[in-house]
Amino acid sequence: MTNRAVRYAPKVSALPAVVNLTAYRGDSWQQPFVLKDSAGNPVDLTNSTAAAWATPNQNGGGHIVLPVTVGPDPGTVTLGLPPSAPAGAYQYDLELTNIGVVTTWIRGRLIVEQDITNAA
């Protein structure tokens, strides 16, 4: 599956951005996001930490912790998917914390399609 960088010039009233994603179960999947300010410059993510969870759409309970990395390029946050994540439909969001301020930048649907080869 091809990854695409999502560029977003946020406005306070526009956060979180809605980005729906599809991944293939078991693949080494990553989705980079390039966060930009209203002037179109990459957001300074120095000292920022990121967190992302996905929860099932149906009565599945629990959540999946999605791996997130900040950087190395300015304004870049990369979302991953554990290879063991079950196929299904999820809601996810991605939060950044900087100096105690938590902001949800991105949210949306995450569809994890069942793989054929090595399907468990």
C-alpha positions in Angstrom: 0.0 0.0 0.0 1.4 3.4 -0.9 1.8 5.9 1.9 0.9 9.5 1.3 2.0 12.6 3.2 -1.1 14.5 4.4 -0.4 18.2 4.5 -2.7 20.3 6.6 -2.6 24.0 7.4 -4.7 24.1 10.6 -7.0 26.7 11.9 -8.0 26.4 15.5 -11.6 25.9 14.6 -10.7 23.3 12.0 -9.0 20.9 14.4 -9.0 18.0 14.5 -8.6 17.3 10.8 -10.6 14.3 9.6 -8.4 11.8 7.6 -9.8 8.4 6.9 -7.2 5.6 6.4 -7.0 2.1 5.1 -4.3 -0.4 6.0 -3.6 -4.0 5.2 -3.3 -6.3 8.3 0.2 -7.7 8.9 2.0 -5.2 6.5 4.6 -2.7 7.7 2.2 0.2 7.4 3.0 3.8 8.1 1.1 7.0 7.4 3.1 10.3 7.6 1.4 13.6 8.3 3.1 17.0 7.8 1.5 19.5 10.1 1.6 23.1 9.0 0.6 26.3 10.6 -1.8 28.9 9.0 1.2 30.5 7.2 2.0 27.1 5.6 5.1 26.5 7.7 5.8 23.2 9.4 4.7 23.2 13.0 7.5 23.3 15.5 7.2 19.9 17.3 10.3 20.3 19.5 9.6 18.7 22.9 6.2 17.4 21.7 5.1 13.9 22.4 2.4 12.0 20.4 -0.1 9.4 21.2 -2.7 7.6 19.1 -5.4 5.0 19.8 -7.9 3.1 17.7 -11.1 1.8 19.0 -13.4 -0.7 17.2 -16.6 0.7 15.6 -18.6 -2.2 16.9 -19.1 -3.6 20.4 -15.5 -4.9 20.6 -14.3 -3.0 23.6 -10.7 -2.1 24.3 -8.4 -0.2 22.1 -5.2 -0.6 20.0 -2.3 1.7 20.8 -0.9 2.9 17.5 2.8 3.6 17.4 3.6 7.3 16.6 6.9 9.0 15.9 7.6 12.7 15.8 10.2 13.9 13.2 12.8 13.8 12.0 11.6 16.3 9.4 10.0 19.5 10.6 6.3 19.2 11.4 6.2 15.4 10.6 4.3 12.9 12.6 4.2 9.2 11.4 1.4 6.9 12.5 1.9 3.1 12.4 -0.1 0.0 12.9 0.9 -3.0 15.0 1.2 -6.1 12.7 -1.0 -8.0 15.1 -3.9 -5.5 14.9 -7.1 -7.4 14.0 -8.9 -6.7 10.7 -11.9 -4.5 11.2 -13.3 -0.9 11.3 -12.0 1.5 13.9 -12.1 5.1 14.9 -8.8 6.7 15.7 -7.2 10.0 16.8 -3.8 11.4 17.1 -2.9 13.8 19.9 0.2 15.9 20.5 1.3 17.2 23.9 3.6 20.2 24.2 4.4 21.9 27.5 1.3 20.3 29.1 -1.1 21.4 26.3 -2.9 18.5 24.6 -4.2 19.0 21.1 -6.0 16.4 18.9 -4.7 17.2 15.4 -6.2 14.3 13.4 -9.1 11.9 13.7 -11.0 9.6 11.4 -11.9 6.0 10.4 -9.2 3.4 10.1 -10.1 0.3 8.1 -7.7 -2.7 8.6 -8.3 -5.1 5.7 -7.7 -8.8 6.3 -4.6 -10.2 4.7 -4.7 -13.4 2.6 -1.1 -14.6 2.9 -0.2 -15.5 6.5 -3.7 -14.7 7.7 -4.2 -16.0 11.2 
